[in-house]
Amino acid sequence: MLSAYARRWGVEVTFKELKSGLHLGQRQVTRDSKRVVHALLLPVLAYLLLLRLYGRELDAERGASLFALKQRFTEEVIQEHLERTERKWKEILQQACAAA
């Protein structure tokens, strides 16, 4: 019994991460089949995207924590946004200095 549960543990952890980390099953869904498919498919695709982006860098023994992957993705997006904003303001400043 314990052996069977130990094999299932990875599946349970994945479902928990999908439900709490990507809000699987928490969307308002009508009986429209397209909305049901989207409500189930989008969180799974988001999880697969995170694994695709960072999967090669993961430690095989530790596994992949969805929360760590989400945090890393968020930090990279914020950093990119800050760099883009900084470049934009530098260009504006250079144009203002050149015009003066």
C-alpha positions in Angstrom: 0.0 0.0 0.0 2.8 2.4 0.9 4.6 1.6 -2.3 1.6 2.5 -4.4 1.0 5.7 -2.6 4.7 6.6 -2.9 4.5 6.3 -6.7 1.4 8.5 -6.7 3.0 11.2 -4.5 4.5 13.1 -7.5 1.0 13.2 -9.2 -0.6 14.5 -6.0 2.1 17.2 -5.7 1.6 18.3 -9.3 -2.2 18.5 -8.9 -1.7 20.6 -5.7 0.6 23.0 -7.5 -1.7 23.3 -10.4 -4.7 24.0 -8.1 -3.0 26.4 -5.8 -0.3 27.9 -8.0 -2.1 28.2 -11.3 -5.7 28.2 -10.0 -6.8 25.1 -11.8 -10.5 24.6 -11.3 -11.1 28.1 -9.8 -12.4 29.8 -12.9 -16.0 30.5 -13.5 -17.0 27.9 -16.2 -20.3 27.6 -17.9 -21.5 24.5 -19.8 -19.9 25.9 -22.9 -17.4 23.2 -23.9 -14.8 25.7 -25.1 -14.8 27.5 -21.7 -14.4 24.2 -19.9 -11.5 23.2 -22.1 -9.8 26.6 -21.6 -10.3 26.4 -17.9 -8.5 23.1 -17.8 -6.0 23.7 -20.5 -4.6 27.1 -19.7 -3.1 26.2 -16.2 -1.5 23.1 -17.6 0.0 25.0 -20.6 1.3 27.7 -18.2 3.0 24.9 -16.1 4.5 23.3 -19.2 5.8 26.7 -20.4 7.5 27.3 -17.1 9.1 23.8 -17.2 10.2 24.5 -20.8 11.7 27.8 -19.9 13.6 26.6 -16.8 13.5 22.8 -17.0 17.1 22.3 -18.1 18.4 24.2 -15.1 16.5 22.2 -12.5 18.1 19.8 -10.1 16.8 16.3 -10.9 16.9 15.3 -7.3 15.0 18.3 -6.0 12.4 18.4 -8.7 10.5 21.4 -9.9 8.5 23.6 -7.6 5.9 25.5 -9.5 6.1 28.3 -6.9 9.8 28.7 -7.4 9.4 28.7 -11.2 6.6 31.3 -11.0 8.7 33.5 -8.8 11.7 33.3 -11.1 9.5 34.1 -14.1 8.0 37.1 -12.3 11.4 38.4 -11.3 12.7 38.1 -14.9 9.7 39.9 -16.3 10.0 42.7 -13.8 13.8 43.0 -14.4 13.2 43.2 -18.2 10.5 45.9 -17.7 12.8 48.0 -15.5 15.6 47.8 -18.0 13.2 48.7 -20.9 11.9 51.7 -18.8 15.4 52.8 -18.0 16.5 52.7 -21.7 13.4 54.7 -22.6 14.1 57.4 -20.1 17.7 57.6 -21.1 16.7 58.2 -24.7 14.2 60.9 -23.6 17.0 62.5 -21.6 19.4 62.4 -24.4 16.8 63.9 -26.8 16.1 66.7 -24.3 19.8 67.4 -23.8 20.4 67.5 -27.6 17.5 69.9 -28.1 18.7 72.2 -25.4 
